[in-house]
Amino acid sequence: MDGKCYGASMSTMISEVYDALKEAGASEEKARKAAEAIASAENRFGRIEGELIAIRGEQNLLKWMIGFNLAMTVAILWKIFS
């Protein structure tokens, strides 16, 4: 297992959004649910951003590996045919 929790829901909310919705006249339950939904979406985007950073790191490693392999191949071919 890679330590990720799928399907787990956390009851977090953004207090500024909650306060603004309450001040705008929303009921307490609706304001809380909306703030939790926004926080959940923000958490999803944070996880996606983290995964993209990891993919970019792996991509950079692969670029270096391909470059090294190409340089070695050219050097060997140069040695053989010169």
C-alpha positions in Angstrom: 0.0 0.0 0.0 1.3 3.5 -0.8 -0.2 5.2 2.3 -2.9 7.1 0.4 -6.4 7.0 1.8 -9.1 6.8 -0.9 -12.6 7.6 -0.1 -11.8 9.1 3.3 -13.7 12.3 4.0 -12.4 14.9 6.3 -14.7 17.5 8.0 -12.6 20.6 7.3 -13.8 23.9 6.2 -12.6 27.3 5.3 -13.6 29.6 8.2 -13.5 32.8 6.1 -16.0 31.3 3.6 -18.2 30.1 6.4 -18.2 33.5 8.1 -18.9 35.3 4.8 -21.8 33.0 4.0 -23.3 33.4 7.5 -23.0 37.2 7.2 -24.7 37.0 3.8 -27.7 35.3 5.3 -27.1 31.6 4.6 -28.3 29.2 7.3 -25.6 27.7 9.5 -25.9 24.2 7.9 -25.7 25.5 4.3 -22.8 27.7 5.1 -20.9 24.9 6.8 -21.6 22.4 3.9 -20.5 25.0 1.3 -17.3 25.8 3.2 -16.5 22.1 3.6 -17.1 21.5 -0.2 -14.7 24.3 -1.1 -12.1 23.0 1.3 -12.5 19.5 -0.2 -12.0 20.8 -3.7 -8.9 22.7 -2.6 -7.5 19.5 -1.0 -8.1 17.6 -4.3 -6.2 20.3 -6.3 -3.4 20.2 -3.8 -3.0 16.4 -4.2 -3.1 16.8 -8.0 -0.4 19.5 -7.9 1.8 17.2 -5.7 1.4 14.3 -8.2 2.3 16.6 -11.1 5.4 17.7 -9.3 6.5 14.1 -8.8 5.8 13.3 -12.5 7.9 16.3 -13.6 10.7 15.1 -11.5 10.5 11.6 -13.0 10.4 13.1 -16.5 13.5 15.1 -15.8 15.3 12.0 -14.7 14.2 10.2 -17.9 15.5 13.1 -20.0 18.9 12.8 -18.4 19.0 9.1 -18.8 18.1 9.3 -22.5 20.7 12.0 -23.1 23.4 10.0 -21.4 22.4 6.9 -23.4 22.5 8.9 -26.7 25.9 10.4 -25.8 27.4 6.9 -25.0 25.9 5.4 -28.2 27.3 8.2 -30.4 30.7 7.8 -28.6 30.7 4.0 -29.2 29.7 4.4 -32.9 32.3 7.1 -33.4 35.0 4.7 -31.9 33.8 1.8 -34.1 33.6 3.7 -37.4 36.5 6.1 -37.1 
